[in-house]
């Protein structure tokens, strides 16, 4: 018959649980993983917003170009001295009558004005969320005028590429 030695309390705790040092090492490893993961998550969120900004700018700029082409083709009435660009972004959504259509059917260039993801949520859906540049303003100093030649973000932040969002 074999004899069993009784377990001491220190050894018994060792067999059934973790020591304080093991818990501290585990917490330290978890803290290191969190400090690595949080910046990566923030960069991914910023990349997603930049992707949304690029898509919104492209969508609006393509609509502005389509409006200009339609005015050059005589489908939109244009007075002498006008550039052929719309006076407001809302015109792209509300539509304009096609002068060549026998029924004066409306032409629409946007379903909705895309939101600027770089501004605060309160400003995002307002009419003045985008910065507007007229045809007559210089590219290095965009200013509003009688028409809308281009749009830009009003955000003062800088993108991951080092270029301010205002200059995209």
C-alpha positions in Angstrom: 0.0 0.0 0.0 1.3 3.4 -0.9 1.3 6.2 1.5 0.0 9.7 0.5 1.6 12.7 2.0 -0.8 15.4 3.0 -0.6 18.5 0.8 0.6 21.7 2.4 -1.6 24.8 2.1 0.9 26.6 -0.2 1.1 23.7 -2.6 -2.6 23.2 -2.6 -3.2 26.8 -3.6 -0.5 26.3 -6.3 -2.4 23.4 -7.7 -5.9 25.0 -7.8 -5.3 28.7 -8.6 -3.1 31.4 -10.0 -0.5 33.3 -8.1 -0.5 37.1 -7.8 2.5 37.3 -10.1 0.8 35.2 -12.8 -2.2 37.5 -12.7 0.0 40.6 -12.9 1.9 39.2 -15.9 -1.4 38.4 -17.7 -2.7 41.9 -17.0 0.6 43.4 -18.3 0.4 41.4 -21.5 -3.3 42.4 -22.0 -2.4 46.1 -21.5 0.4 45.9 -24.1 -2.1 44.3 -26.6 -4.6 47.1 -25.9 -2.1 49.9 -26.4 -1.2 48.4 -29.8 -4.8 47.8 -30.9 -6.3 51.1 -30.0 -4.1 53.3 -32.3 -4.7 50.8 -35.2 -8.5 51.0 -34.6 -8.3 54.8 -34.7 -6.3 54.8 -37.9 -8.9 52.4 -39.5 -11.7 54.7 -38.5 -9.9 57.7 -40.0 -9.2 55.8 -43.2 -12.9 54.9 -43.5 -13.9 58.6 -43.1 -11.3 59.6 -45.7 -12.7 57.0 -48.1 -16.2 58.4 -47.5 -14.9 62.0 -48.1 -13.2 60.9 -51.4 -16.4 59.2 -52.6 -18.6 62.2 -51.6 -16.3 64.7 -53.3 -16.2 62.5 -56.4 -20.0 62.2 -56.5 -20.5 66.0 -56.2 -17.8 66.9 -58.7 -19.2 64.4 -61.3 -22.6 65.9 -60.8 -21.2 69.4 -61.3 -19.4 68.3 -64.5 -22.6 66.7 -65.8 -24.5 69.9 -65.1 -21.9 71.9 -67.0 -22.0 69.4 -70.0 -25.8 69.7 -70.1 -25.6 73.5 -70.1 -23.0 73.4 -72.9 -25.2 71.2 -74.9 -28.1 73.7 -74.6 -30.2 71.4 -72.4 -30.1 74.0 -69.5 -30.8 77.6 -70.2 -27.7 79.8 -69.7 -27.5 83.6 -69.9 -24.6 85.4 -71.6 -21.7 85.7 -69.2 -22.6 82.7 -67.0 -20.2 79.8 -66.6 -22.8 77.1 -66.9 -22.4 75.7 -63.4 -25.3 75.6 -60.9 -25.9 78.4 -58.5 -26.6 76.0 -55.6 -26.0 72.4 -54.8 -29.7 72.0 -54.2 -30.2 72.5 -58.0 -28.4 69.2 -58.6 -30.9 67.4 -56.4 -34.1 69.3 -57.3 -33.4 69.0 -61.0 -33.7 71.4 -63.9 -35.9 71.3 -67.0 -34.4 69.8 -70.1 -34.8 72.5 -72.8 -34.5 69.8 -75.5 -37.2 67.6 -74.1 -40.6 68.1 -75.7 -42.3 67.5 -72.3 -39.7 69.7 -70.4 -38.8 66.6 -68.4 -36.5 67.4 -65.4 -32.9 66.2 -65.3 -31.5 65.2 -62.0 -27.8 65.1 -61.2 -27.8 63.9 -57.5 -30.3 61.9 -55.4 -29.1 63.7 -52.3 -26.2 65.9 -51.3 -23.6 63.7 -49.7 -22.6 64.5 -46.2 -19.1 65.7 -45.3 -17.8 63.0 -42.9 -15.1 65.2 -41.5 -17.3 67.8 -39.9 -19.3 67.4 -36.7 -22.6 65.5 -36.9 -24.6 68.6 -36.3 -23.2 70.4 -39.4 -23.1 67.3 -41.5 -26.6 67.5 -43.0 -26.9 71.3 -43.1 -26.9 73.2 -46.4 -23.6 74.9 -45.6 -21.6 71.8 -44.7 -19.5 72.0 -47.8 -17.2 74.8 -48.7 -18.0 76.2 -52.2 -15.7 77.6 -54.8 -17.0 79.7 -57.7 -15.7 79.5 -61.2 -14.1 83.0 -60.9 -12.1 82.3 -57.7 -8.5 81.2 -57.8 -7.6 77.6 -56.8 -5.3 78.6 -54.0 -8.0 80.9 -52.4 -11.4 79.3 -53.0 -14.3 81.7 -52.5 -18.1 81.6 -53.0 -19.6 83.4 -55.9 -22.5 83.3 -58.3 -22.0 79.6 -59.2 -20.5 76.5 -57.8 -17.5 75.2 -59.7 -16.1 73.0 -57.0 -16.6 71.9 -53.4 -14.2 71.2 -50.5 -14.4 70.0 -46.9 -14.5 72.8 -44.3 -12.6 70.6 -41.8 -9.3 72.0 -40.4 -7.9 68.4 -39.9 -5.1 66.9 -41.8 -5.4 63.6 -43.6 -3.2 60.5 -43.1 -1.3 61.5 -46.3 -0.3 64.9 -44.7 -2.7 67.0 -46.9 -5.4 69.1 -45.2 -8.9 67.9 -46.0 -9.7 71.4 -47.3 -7.3 70.8 -50.2 -8.6 67.4 -51.3 
